[in-house]
Amino acid sequence: MCDKAMNPIKYPISIKGVVVVNNQLVLLKNEREEWGTPRGRIEPGESPEDCLIREIKEELNITCEIDHLVDVWMYNIIGTLDVFIVT
């Protein structure tokens, strides 16, 4: 029997940003050849906002401000991995 307090379920956390430039949504192609918003993995000690600002700078070479949280959900990738998504 597994004690959840000692072995909590851990999920990767993906931070995604809705980026609008000149009234147009910015989409990028990911490693699965799917279109999506800029995103990245949160680093230890990093806030979701700092992660998103860093990822947008790395991927688009632009500076940004975070407006507000859009959504949070669990996503299953091809039946193999659950990922906690923060947009």
Secondary structure in CASP SS format (residue, H / E / C, confidence):
PFRMAT SS
TARGET T0000
AUTHOR 0000-0000-0000
METHOD secondary structure of the structure
MODEL  1
M C 1.00
C C 1.00
D C 1.00
K C 1.00
A C 1.00
M C 1.00
N C 1.00
P C 1.00
I C 1.00
K C 1.00
Y C 1.00
P C 1.00
I E 1.00
S E 1.00
I E 1.00
K E 1.00
G C 1.00
V C 1.00
V C 1.00
V E 1.00
V E 1.00
N C 1.00
N C 1.00
Q E 1.00
L E 1.00
V C 1.00
L C 1.00
L E 1.00
K E 1.00
N C 1.00
E C 1.00
R C 1.00
E C 1.00
E C 1.00
W E 1.00
G E 1.00
T C 1.00
P C 1.00
R E 1.00
G E 1.00
R E 1.00
I C 1.00
E C 1.00
P C 1.00
G C 1.00
E C 1.00
S C 1.00
P H 1.00
E H 1.00
D H 1.00
C H 1.00
L H 1.00
I H 1.00
R H 1.00
E H 1.00
I H 1.00
K H 1.00
E H 1.00
E H 1.00
L H 1.00
N C 1.00
I C 1.00
T C 1.00
C C 1.00
E C 1.00
I C 1.00
D C 1.00
H C 1.00
L C 1.00
V C 1.00
D C 1.00
V E 1.00
W E 1.00
M E 1.00
Y E 1.00
N E 1.00
I E 1.00
I C 1.00
G C 1.00
T C 1.00
L E 1.00
D E 1.00
V E 1.00
F E 1.00
I E 1.00
V E 1.00
T C 1.00
END
